[in-house]
């Protein structure tokens, strides 16, 4: 696949200082000037001030200029204007209102995390020892990379066509008449575009090593402020990942995740079209109402309609 990863997200928030404090606690490494890095992905988040919370820009990595030329031609065929630079291309996706920046970038090289030894019925993988999760340090809980971004679109099909036919994402799964799980790497999804009454950012998702890290990192955040809790612990059906959702001071949901499906051979993966409970989760607590309709959405809709 010519595309190979999300490079970074530029996130607009009304209070940059409050968001900086949150994402530092979340485990990202502050670089100064609202910029943050993950362990493996380098700088992957930049905070800027905007009147209301929103995704300003999403970055996508490619290998060489030929990839940019091909994407420019694809976008032109869709009637989308793009600005070409020597090492990047930018275009605005109208359904989500997000600027998409495709740029030549190094691929993420992730060091293998040794699997945790787990005992099971008739199988002892951890004899005479306590679970390693009990003694891990804080470094193990730091997000390894930005895994995916979920955007609300006022024209879901148009947005999906932009990313699939224009940029080159592949469809992993669909939620009938509502959303598409799209990938620009071997991860099951790096972008989910869902139908929405206004353009908005639903959540960002950050990879940690395993389910213990998901739980430990989330509980650490909740010990500081229990109002951050949104939904978790659970396991998604589509994508298969463990999850726990929290909320930043601006109202953006942030997800710790682990154990995402990986698609290394497109011919061996069959996209599905889902509806019903499986579109949300396999197990865990029932999703709260704010997962479907964030608490600030009504006010944002009024603002959008009055502007």
N, C-alpha and C positions, 0 to 999 in steps of 0.2 A: 504494500500500500504506500503510495507516495506521501500521504499524510502520515504523521507518526505520533503526534501528541498535542495536548493543549500546552501552550507556552505560558500564558498568564491571563489573568482577569483584571481589568480595571473596574473597580467597584466604586460607585458614587454613593456617598452617605451625607446626611446633613451635619453630623458631628464627627469629624475625622479623629479627634483626640480620643473620644469614647470608643470608637471602633478600633483604633490602634491598641488600646489597652486590652480589649476583648481578644483580638487575634494573637496578641502576644501570649495571653493566658491559654489560648486555644492550642498553642504549641508551635506556631510559626516563628521564624527567626526574623526579628526586625532589622532592616537594613538602613533605616532613616528615610525621611521624606515620604512617609506613608507606604514604603515598599517592604515586602515580606518574602522570605524564602522558605521552601520546603527542604527536607534533607536531601532528596535526590533530584528534584526538578529545578533547583536554583530559584531565582526571583520568579514568583508565580502569582503574586497579588500586589496591586497598587491601589491605595485608597485616595480618592479625590473628593472634594466637596461638591455636592449637588443639592438642589432644593429638596428632592425626595429620593429615597433609595432606588437605585437602578444599576443594571449592568451597563457600563459605558462602552467597554471594548472586550472582545474575546480574541485571544491570540491562538493561532494554530501553526504547528511546525511542519515544514517540508524540507527536503534534502538539497535541492538545487534550483537554479533559475528556470530550467525547463519545466519544473512543476508549476512555477508561477505563471509561465507563459500559457500553459495548458488551462489553468484555472481562469486566467484572464479571458481566454477564448470561450470557455464554457459560460462565464458570466455574461459576456457580450451576446451570446446566443439566447440568453434569457432576458436580454434587454436591461441588464444591471450595469450601471456605470461603476468603474473601478479605477483607483489611482495606483499606478505602477511605479515602484521605486526599484533601485538596483537589487535590493535583497528582500523586498517585501511587496505586498499588494494589499490594499485596503478597499473595503466596500461596505456600505450600510445595508443591513437586512431590514426591510421596511416593516415586516410583520412584528418583529421583536424590538425594532428601533436600535439595535446594537450594531456598533461598528465592528466588523470582522477584519482582523489583521492576519494575513497569512505570511509567514516569514521563514527565511532559511534559518534553521536552528539545529543544534546538536540533538541527537536522540538521547533519551533518558537511559542511563545504564544503572540498573538497580542491583546492588549486591544482594545475594541470596540470604534471606533470613532463615536460620535453621528452624525447622518445624518443632513446635512444642511437643514433648513426649506426653501422650495421652493414654491412660489406661482404659480398657474396655472389657466387656464380658469375655472371659477366657483369654484375654490378651493383656500382658503386663509390659508396657513400654517404659515405665518409670518405676523400677523397683527401688525400694529403700530410700526414697527421696521425695521431698515435697515438690509440688508443681512450681515450675520456674516462674510462672506469672506472679507468684506471691513475693518474689524478691527482685523484680525488675526495677530499674531506675527510671527516672523521668525521661531520659533520652529515648527509651523504647516507645514512648507514647507520642513522640513528635510526628506530625504528618509527613509521609514520605513523598507525596506528590498531590497535585490537584487532579482528581480523578474525573469529575464531570460537573457540568453546569446545567441547570434546568431553567428554561426561559418560557414565559407566557407570551403567546403570539395572538394578535388580533386576526391573523390569516394563517392558520396552522399549515395548510397545504402549500401555500406560497413559501412560507419559511422553510418547510421541509424540502421543497424543490430547490430552493437556494442552496441549502447545505449539501444535498445529495447530488443534484445535477450540476450545480455551479462549483461548489468547493471540492466535492469528491468524497464526502462522508458515505458510509454504508449503513443500510438499515439492518438493525439487529432484531428488533421486535416492534410491534405496533399495539397501541391501545385503540380499539375500534372507534373511529370517528373523532378521536380526541388528541392523540399524541404519538410521537415517534421516538424510539430509542435509537440514537445514531452514534456511530463510532468513527474516530479518526486514528485509531490505534488498534491493537489486538484486544483491548479491554471491551467488554460487552457494550458499554456506552460511555461516551465522553460528553454527549449533549443529549438532552431531552427537550423537545419542542412540543409544548402543549397548548391547546386552544384556551384562550382567556379573553375576558371582556376588555382588558387593557394590556399594554406591554408592561411586563414586570419580571423581576428576578425572583424565582421561587426558592431555589437553594443552590449552594455549592457543596461539593462532596470531596473529602480529603482522606486519602488512604493511610491506614495504620496497619501494622503487621498482622494482627489476628484479632479474633473476637475478644480475647482478654484485654487487648489494648483499647478496643472500642469501648468496653465497659469501664475500664479504669480511667481512661481519658475523660469520658463523659461524667463520671462521678466526681472526678477532681474539679471539673467546671461547675458542677451543681453544688458542691460543698462551698464554693465561693458565692454562688447566687442561684438558689433553686428555681427562680423565675425563668431561668434560661431553658428549662426543659420544654421540649415539644413532643417528641415521640421516640420510644425505644425502651428497652433493647428489643430488637426483632430481626427477622430475616426476610428479605424481599423474595418474591417468586421470580419476577422478571429481573434477570441479572444475578440472582442467587445470593447477593451480598448481605452480610450482617450490617445492621445500621443502628445509629442513635442520632436523633436530630436535636439540635439546640438552636437558640435564637440570639443573634447579635443585637447590640443596642439600637440599631436602625430598623430591626424587624426582619432582616434576612435570615433564613434558616441555613444552618451549617451542619453538615453530616460527617460524622466519623464512619468510615466503612472499611470492611476487609472481606476477602474471599469473593471477589467479583468473578463472574464467568469470563473466560479468555478464549478468543476466537482466533486461532492461528491458521486455519484453513477455511476460507470462505465456502468452499464446496461442501464442507462437512457440517455447515450450520444452516439450519432451516428457520428463517424468521417466522414468528407466530403472530397471530392477531388475537388479543386478549380482551376480555371483559369480565366484570364481576370481581369478587374478592381477590383473585390472583393478580389483578393489575396493581395491587398495593402491597400485599405481604403474604408470606407462607405461614409465619407464626409471630406472635408478639402481642402487645396490647392493641386494641382497636385504634385505628388512626383517629386523632382528634379532628374536630371540625375545621380548625385553623390550617390543617394540611391541605384542605380543599379550597378554603377561602380565608387567606391570611387576614388577621384582624384589622390591618390598615388598608385593605383592598377597597372597601367602600369609600373611604375618604379619598383615596387615590383616584378612584373612578370619578368622583365628583369634581376633582381638580382637573382631570383629563377632559371631562365634558364641558367645563367652563372655560378652558383655554382655547 
